[in-house]
Amino acid sequence: MKRRRVITLIIFIVMLCAAFSAAFVLRSSSEKLTLSSVLASQRDEKTEAILDSMTLEEKVGQMFMGCFYSGTPSADKVQGYGLGGVLLFQSSFTDTSRKALAAKLNAIDEACEIDPAIAVDEEGGTVNRVSSSPAFRSEPFSSPRKLYDAGGLEAVVADVHEKNELLTDLGIDLNLAPVCDISTDPKDFMYARSLGRDAKTTAEYTAAVVAACEEDGIGCCLKHFPGYGNTADTHNGAAVDNRTLRQLESSDLLPFKAGIAAGAPFVLVSHNIVSAIDADVPASLSSAVHALLRYDLDFDGIIITDDLSMGAVSVFSPDADSAVTAVLAGNDMLCTGNYAQQYDAVLEAVRSGIISEERIDSSVRRILTWKSHMSLI
């Protein structure tokens, strides 16, 4: 009798485990197919209330990060389009003072009901928008590779904290860094900007930088997904990466996975053509690349394009059309200097039914959620 009860109990446990396993598989499959439904279950009432109150024009404005190559924009220019972000270049930090710049950025925030994310590329080394000016730092920030050579990860993290303090004091909310690309060949275009180490070391570096930024209350951005490797400069024209998916998974994708796991709020997608994923268009315009990022790497933060005015994009898509294609591919924010024309193009695409307003809402929801976390609303 006792033996029969034991056997019955074992059968019951096996059946229960099988049922649970089947339910888990079905649920996982469902989540992969309908990520928006998963995100819907985590929606914040405050964010939803703001989203519901916004006009279509305001929503589309939030999806643009305007690139201002020549000086700091006026508050009216940013407010007029309701830009979701403002990307500053070196000219904003030349022949000015900390106080004067901070006042300009504060004026932009004051003019906008929802503050734009004020962003820079302050990578250290060859790309320094802020510290290249003596008025903001006595010397430019060193490259992560040079810091790592001198003092390992500890030196890199200390540098990140110092950098974050400078940026936040100025009113800058987002640093488009760290560079997650794997490059160990000095001849590579991205070598000077990369850590110059293997995938494992670069992944550890990426996770540490993201953690430091989260601790300091400043946004960071993993770039350039899915990894430059040894491909050419996309500023000037098309660049093709012919590596296999297995090569990418065992190397270039690892730092992105580590950064996402550490909580990175942004991932910037490059303009490389990655033939193993999509041989027809640049990564920034490819729905297949975005599906890889969303579903395989489980990233539910903000996907932002590299600058849409770069040569590698213009080869495949005219100025205005590239923004529409980028939205359809899955980008949440569009980085561009030609935001005025492209803003109109996206608006028209929604009004004509090419892009659904639900698609716009999914991106704006992510942007508002992050901004709420950053107290930008």
N, C-alpha and C positions, 0 to 999 in steps of 0.2 A: 504493500500500500504506500509505504513511505517512498519507495523507489519510483512508483507511478507518479506521485506528486512532484518528485524532482524532475522526471522526464517532461511532465506537463509544463512545469515552470520554465524549463530550458526552451521548449518549443515556443512558449509565449514570448520569451525574451528575444528569441531569434526573429519571430514574426514582427515584434515591435521595432526592432532595429532595422529590419528590411523596410517597414513602412516609413520610419523616420528618414532612412537614407533616400528613399524614393521621393519623399516630400522635399527633402533638402535639394536634391538634384533638380526637381521641377522648379523650386523657388529660385535656385541659382540661375537656371536657364532663363526663367522669366525676367530676373533682374538684368541679365545681360542684354535681353532683347528690348526691355523698356526701362532704361535708366531713369527717364523722366518720372516714372511712377515711383521709383525708389526715392528720388530726390523730393517728390511731392510729399511723402510721408514725413519728411524732415523740415517742412516749410515753417518759417517763422511768421507769426501773425503780423508783426510790425512791418516786415519786408513785404508781405502780401498786400497790406493796406496801402503802402506807398506805391507798389506796382499797379494796383487797381486804380489809383488816383492819377496816374501819369497818362499823358497823351501819347499817341504814336510817335510824334516828333520828339518828345522828351526821351522816350525809350531808345529810339535810334541814336540820338545824341550820346547817350550813355555808352554805346558800343564803340565810339570812336576815341582813340587816343591821338590827338593832334600833335604832329611833329613840328616844332618851331625851330628851324635851323638858324634863324637870324634874330636873336634877341628874345626877350621875354614878352609873351603876348599881353595885350591889354585885357582887363577884366571883361570889357564889353565883347571882345572877340570870342572869348571862351564861353561867356554866358549866352551869347547870341545863338550858338548851336547846342548849348547844353552839353558840352563835351564831357565824356566820362573820364578822360585823362588828358594830361598835358605833358609832353616829353620835351625836356629842355636839353639844349646842346651847349657846347663850350661858350658860344657867344653870349649866353645869359650870365656868365660869370666873369666876363672880361670887362675891364674898366668900370667896375661897380664895387660896392661894399656889401658886407653881410647884412647890414641894417637895411640898405636900400632894396636889396633883393627880397629879403624877408617881407618887407612892406608890400612889394608888388605881388608876391604870392599870397599874402594875407588878403589883399584887395580882391584877388580872383576868388578866393574862398568866400569872402563876404558877399560877392555879387551872385553866387550860385546857391540855389536852395539845397542842392546835393553837391558837396565839394567834389571837384575833379581830383583824380589821383595825380599828384605832381610827381613826375618820374624823371630819372636820369639813368645813364649808363655810367656808373662809377665802378668799373671792374677792378681797377688797379693795373699798373703797368702801361700798356699802350693805349688803353681807353680810360681816360679820366676827364669827365666834363667839369667837375667842381674843383678838385685839388690841383688842376693844372694852372689855376690862377693863384698867385701869391697872396691875394687878399683873403683867400679862404683857407689856405694851408701853406706852411713854409716850404713844403716840397710835395710833389705828387705822390699819391699812394703807390707803393710797390706792387709788382705783379704777385699773384698768389704763388706762382712757381718759385720766385725769388725768396719769398717769405718762408715757403715750405723747405727750401734748400737750407735756409739759415737756422730755422727753429722748429720745423715740423708743424703739425696741426695746431699746436698751442700758439705759435706765432701768428698763424693765419687767423685764428679765432679772435685773438687780441686785436688784430688789425681790423677785423670786421666790426667789432664793438666800437672802436674809435671812429670808423667810417660812419656807422649808424648814428652815433652821437652828433657828428657834424651835420649829416643830412636832416635829421629830425629837428635840430636847432634852427635850420633854415626853413622848415615847413615842407620838406620833401617826404613823401609818403611811401615811395616805391623805388627800389634800386633794381634795375634790370640786370641782375647778376644772382647767382654765380654762373659762370660758363662751365657747362657740364661735358663739353666735347672731349673725346679721347684723341689726343694727338701727341705722338712721341717722336715725330720726324721734324727737325727744324725747318725742312723745306715746305712743310704744310702751311697753307694760308692761316689756319686757326692756331698754329703752334704757339705763337707769342701770347695769345690770350688764354690758352689752356693751362691746366696744372702741369701738363707734360709728364703725367704718370699713367700707370696702367688703370684698368677699369676699377679694380677693387679699391685702390688708393683714392681715385677720383670720386668714387661713391662715398667713401668715408668723409672726404672733404666736403662734398655736396651736402650730406646730412648735417655735418657740423655747422656749416654756414647757415643753413635754413633754421636750425635750432637757435643759433645766436640772434638771427633776425627776429624770430618769434619772441625771444626773451626781451629784445629791445623795442618791440612794438612797431617794427617797420616791415613793409612788404618786400618780398624778394621774388625773383623770377628765374626759373630754370631755363637755360637756353644752350644750344639751338636744336630743338627736337626735330628728328630723332638722332641727331649727331652729325657733325660735319665730316668727321674722319679726315681723309686726305683730299677731299674735293676742293674745287677752286672757289674763288671769291664770287658770291652771288650778287654783289653790288653792281657788277658790270655786265653779267649775262648768265645764261643757263649753266648749271653745274650738275653733273650726273654722278650718282654714287651707285656703282654696280655690285656692291657687296651682297652676299646672301643674307636672308633673314636670320639664319643661324648665327652668322658672324655678328650681326647687330645685337641679337639677344644675348650673346655671350660677352659682349663688350660695351658698345655704345649706349645701350638702353639701361645698363646697370646703375649709372649715376642718377638717371632720371627716376628710376624706381626708388632709389634711396632717398632722393629729395622729396618725392611724393609721399613716401612713408613718414618722413619727418614733418610733413604738413605744409609744404610749399603751396602758396595760394595761386601762383601764376606759372604757366609753362608757355614759352615762346616757341613757335614753330618756324623752322627755316624755310628757305626757298629752294633747297636742294631737290632734285628729282631722285628719289630713292627707288630704283627700279624693282627691287624685291617686293616693295609694297604697292607702288603705283608708278609705272613707267611712262605715263602720259603727261602728268602735270607736276609742278613743284609741290612739295609737302604741304606748304601753307594753303594750297588750293585743293588738296586731296581729301575726300571723305574717308578713304581707306586709312590714311595716316591718322586722321582724327579718331576713327573707330579703334585703332590700335591703342591710342593714348587713353581714350575714355574707358574701353572695355577690358583690354588686356592688361593695361597698367593701372586701371581702376582710379583714374584721376577725375574728380568731380569739381575741381576748381575752375579758374578762368584761363581759357586758352586764348592767347593773343598772337597775332601775326607778327613776323618781322616787317619792316617798313615796306609797304606795298608799292612804293615808288622805285624800288630797286630794279635793276636791269633784268634780273632773272624772272620777274613777274611780268614785266611789260612785253616780253617775247611771247607770252602765252595768253595774255588778257589785257585789253585796253584799260586805261586808268580807271574809269568809272565802273566798268564791268568787273574788274578784279575784286572790288569790295563785295559785290553781289555774290560772286563765285566763292569768295572767302566765307561769307555767312552760310551759304548752302553747304559748304564743306564741313562746317562745325565750329568755326571760330566764334568766340564771345566778344573779343575786342579787336578792332582794326587799327593798326598803327600806320599812320600816313600823314604826309604833309599836304596832300590834296583832299583834305577832309570835306571841304565845302562841296565839291562836285560829287564826291563819292557818297556823302550824306544824302544828297538829292537822289542819287541812283538807287540807294537802298530803300529810301522812302517810296519811290515809284515802284520798286519791285514788290513791296508789301501791298501797296494799293492795287496793283495789277494781278495779285495772286501768285506771283512767282515765289515769294517768300511768305510763309504764314506768320500771322502775328503771334501765334503760339511759339513758333521758333524764336522770334525776337524776345518774347517773355522769358524763355528758358535761359537765355544769355544774360538778360538784364537782372533776372533773379539772382544769378550767381554774383554779378557785379555788386548789387545792392547788399547781398548777404556779407560779402567781404568788407564793403564800405561801412556797414553797421558795426562789424567787428573792430574796424579801425577808427570808429567814431567820426566818420566823414559825412554822416547824415545828421 
